[in-house]
Amino acid sequence: MGKMPLRWLTLFIMTSVLTSLIDVAAPSPLALCQIEAHMSTCNTPPKNKKEFVVKLGSDLHAKYGKKRFYSVKETKDSMTSLNYPIDFFCWGHAIFNAPLDFQRYHQSIGETCDQADMKTEMGNAFTDASDGSWFDIDLSWLEWPDIDFGSLFDFTP
C-alpha cells in the first residue's frame, strides 16, 4: 500500500471503529477514496489563528515583499516551508490570496470553500468585532481594521 493522506487514514480508522460498534458493514476503500475526494480541508482551522497569520504573513513578506495579496503558489510554498499541515493550507489561501485567485484555485482542485467565512473567522482572532461586522471580502490582510501590523511585522502597511 502506498502513502495515504493522514485524513484518509483517519477517516478509514474512524469508520472502521464506528461500524464495528453499530454492527454495519464498513465502507470499501474505494468508497472512502470518493468520500475523501469530496472532503474539504477547510474544516480544520489553525488552533492559534493569530500566530498562524503572523508567522505566514512574516514569511510571505520576507520572501516576496509587502503585497495586498500573494499568489496561490507563493502562499503554498511558504506554508510548505513552514511545515504547516495540508489541512491549514486552505486557511492560508483564504487570508493571503485575492478572492478570484482563491475561487479559481478551489475550483481547479474540486473543493468548495467559503473564503468570506474563513477570512472572517481568522480575522476575528485579531479584532474586537467577533460578529464579523468589520468584514469585506475585498479587504486584503493589510487592510483589516483594528490591527497594528507595524507591531507584528517589520513594516508599516
C-alpha positions in Angstrom: 0.0 0.0 0.0 1.4 3.5 -1.0 1.3 6.6 1.1 -2.1 7.5 2.3 -3.0 11.1 3.3 -3.5 11.4 7.0 -7.1 12.5 6.6 -7.9 9.3 4.5 -6.2 7.1 7.1 -8.1 8.9 9.9 -11.4 8.5 8.1 -10.7 4.8 7.5 -10.0 4.2 11.1 -12.9 6.2 12.4 -15.4 4.5 10.0 -14.0 1.0 10.9 -14.4 1.7 14.6 -17.8 3.2 14.3 -19.1 0.5 12.0 -17.9 -2.2 14.4 -19.7 -0.5 17.2 -23.0 -0.3 15.4 -22.7 -3.6 13.6 -22.9 -2.5 9.9 -20.6 -3.1 7.1 -17.6 -0.8 6.8 -17.4 1.2 3.5 -15.0 -0.1 0.9 -11.6 1.6 0.3 -13.0 2.9 -3.0 -16.0 4.5 -1.2 -13.6 6.1 1.3 -11.5 7.5 -1.5 -14.6 9.0 -3.0 -15.6 10.5 0.4 -12.1 11.8 0.9 -12.1 13.4 -2.5 -15.1 15.5 -1.5 -13.9 16.4 2.0 -12.8 19.9 2.4 -9.6 20.8 4.2 -11.3 24.0 5.2 -12.8 22.3 8.2 -9.6 22.4 10.3 -8.6 25.9 11.2 -5.3 26.5 13.0 -5.8 26.5 16.8 -3.8 29.7 17.2 -5.2 31.7 14.3 -3.3 34.9 15.2 0.1 33.1 15.4 -0.7 31.4 12.0 -1.4 34.7 10.2 1.6 36.4 11.8 4.0 33.6 11.0 2.8 33.0 7.5 2.5 36.8 6.8 6.0 37.3 8.0 7.4 34.6 5.8 5.5 35.8 2.7 6.7 39.4 3.4 10.3 38.3 3.8 10.3 36.2 0.6 8.0 38.2 -1.7 7.8 41.7 -0.2 4.8 43.6 1.0 1.7 42.8 -1.2 -2.0 43.2 -0.7 -2.4 39.6 -1.9 0.0 36.8 -2.7 -0.3 34.2 -5.4 -1.5 30.7 -4.7 2.0 29.4 -5.4 3.7 31.9 -3.1 1.3 31.1 -0.3 1.5 27.3 -0.8 5.3 27.5 -0.9 5.5 29.5 2.3 3.2 27.1 4.1 5.2 24.2 2.9 8.5 25.7 4.0 6.9 26.5 7.4 5.9 22.8 7.7 2.2 23.6 8.2 -0.1 20.5 7.8 -2.0 20.4 4.5 -5.3 20.9 6.4 -4.2 24.5 7.2 -3.3 25.4 3.6 -6.9 26.5 2.7 -6.9 28.9 5.6 -3.6 30.5 4.4 -5.1 30.8 0.9 -8.2 32.4 2.4 -6.2 35.1 4.1 -3.5 35.9 1.6 -5.0 35.2 -1.8 -7.2 37.5 -3.8 -10.8 36.4 -3.9 -10.7 35.5 -7.6 -7.4 33.5 -7.2 -8.9 31.7 -4.2 -12.0 30.8 -6.1 -10.2 29.6 -9.2 -7.7 27.5 -7.2 -10.5 25.8 -5.3 -12.5 25.1 -8.5 -9.3 23.6 -10.0 -9.0 21.1 -7.1 -12.7 20.4 -6.8 -13.2 21.9 -3.4 -15.9 24.4 -2.4 -14.7 26.6 0.4 -16.2 29.9 1.6 -13.4 32.4 1.6 -15.5 35.1 3.2 -16.5 32.9 6.2 -12.9 31.6 6.6 -11.4 35.1 6.3 -13.9 36.4 8.8 -13.1 33.6 11.3 -9.4 34.2 11.0 -9.7 38.0 11.2 -11.9 37.8 14.3 -8.8 36.5 16.1 -7.3 40.0 15.6 -10.3 42.2 16.2 -12.8 43.0 18.9 -15.7 42.6 16.5 -16.4 38.9 16.9 -19.6 39.2 14.8 -17.7 39.8 11.6 -19.3 43.2 11.1 -16.0 44.7 10.0 -15.5 42.2 7.2 -15.3 43.0 3.5 -14.2 40.2 1.2 -12.2 42.6 -0.9 -10.0 43.7 2.0 -6.5 42.4 1.9 -4.9 41.2 5.2 -3.1 44.6 5.3 -6.4 46.5 5.4 -8.1 44.6 8.3 -9.3 47.1 10.9 -8.1 47.3 14.5 -4.8 45.6 13.6 -1.5 47.3 14.0 0.6 45.3 11.6 3.6 47.6 12.3 3.8 46.0 15.7 3.5 42.5 14.3 5.8 42.7 11.3 8.9 44.7 10.3 6.9 47.2 8.2 4.0 49.6 8.3 1.1 49.0 6.0 
